[in-house]
Amino acid sequence: MDKEITLSQFISIYESGYMQILDVREVWETPMIRGENVINIPMNHLPESIDMIPRNEDLIVICQHAIRSKRVIEYLQSQHGFDNLINLQGGVSTYISETA
C-alpha cells in the first residue's frame, strides 16, 4: 500500500465533498465523520458489504489510528482487486490531537 494522504489534505477533501470516504470504525467511535460522501462500514462488516464500496473512483479509507484502515486496504486489494484506495495517515486521532 503506497497511497496515503495527510490530515490537512483529508480535511480539504472532506469539506469539499468531492471524494468518497470509507470510515471503517465502529459506530460508537468519535468524532463521527458524516456526509453524503461518507460510507460507514465497520471493519468486521466488510465481507458482507463489498458491494457498497465504489470501485470507479478514488476512496479514502479512515479509522481511529490508521491501523484498521491499512488492514482494510490490504484486504480489499488482495481479496477483491480494489486499486482505488487511499489511507489517511495517522487516522482520525490525528485530527483530535491537532484540534485539542
Disulfide bonds with the S-S distance in Angstrom:
none
